[in-house]
Amino acid sequence: MNIRPGFFIKSYATDFWLILAILFQATGCDRQDVGDDSGTRTSGSIQVDGRARTYSLILPTNYSTGLDFPLVIAMHGGGGDADQFESTSKLTDKARSSDFMVVYPEGVRSNGLLGLRTWNAGGCCEYAMDNNIDDVKFLSLLIDHLIASYKINPKKVYATGHSNGGMMSYRLACELSNKIAAIAVSGCTMVVTRDCNPSRPVPIIHFHSVLDSRVPHLGGIGISNVYYPPVDSGLTVWSGINSCLTPPVVLIDNNDYKLTEWSDCHGQVTIRYYLTRDGGHGWPGGKPGGPFSDTPSKVINANDLLWEFFSRYQIP
């Protein structure tokens, strides 16, 4: 199915706006303790288009005795990096308790004073978008490299990310569905600028807050004075791509959050959308990125929900 959503972001950003965005969004660069590595942590890089692209990989504590581990690709937001997103998301703790691998790849650094890292998600963001960095190629090659080097089940590779990293996850769902079994995103919207033509239906779980002013869930001007499309628009597009036969159903709607689900989709996939009434532009159940960052939602835990969701799916 070939659907062109027509989503784009028109950027009016200046260095001033970008610096403010990084100060206030929950992708700040505070480094916090992530616990004892127990020999399960490694960092590396691969060459892509003449650039050394870096990542940090966390192996399960039972790696030496296990086989065919799932892999979650966890992407930081604009201005963040691998260490920061590992710390604020607390996803490593979930990976170790649930026996899956997690890799934290890094977007390219800008050539500006701060050297901020971003992903080219199509219509966002900043240096990566402006310089047409091929992040789909990087992540595709990274998957191949890790599968060749570690005991990973190639049918159980998943993508997740916050803000710009979530936008990149949507792009991977469109362009790399042969390698990505499902995606989980937070505080973002879909901003692809080319046809979204996946080779198979892709399960999606999306987390957002009604209080998120950096990427408003109803659409509007957010981070860096940029317009973002509504979250519902992207999910409606995906319900068409996944050939969901019934309208979305609200499963839960209380003082804490609203859960909407699209089901009866081709390949028995589902789309789930958690909209919390607390929090802001942060990873639900995680830590604030810095002193000026929003407090993440406390009524849901993204790590628990995404892993329960991912565990249902694999590439056929």
Secondary structure, 3 states (H helix, E strand, C coil): CCECCCCCCCCCCCHHHHHHHHHHCCCCCCCCCCCCCCCCEEEEEEEECCEEEEEEEECCCCCCCCCCEEEEEEECCCCCCHHHHHHHHCHHHHHHHHCCEEEEECCEECCCCCCCEECCCCCCCHHHHHCCCCHHHHHHHHHHHHHHHCCEEEEEEEEEEECHHHHHHHHHHHHCCCCCCCEEEECCCCCCCCCECCCCCCCEEEEEECCCCCCCCCCEECHHHCEECCHHHHHHHHHHHCCCCCCCEEEEECCCEEEEEECCCHHHCCEEEEEECCCCCCCCCCCCCCCCCCCCCCCCCHHHHHHHHHCCCCCC
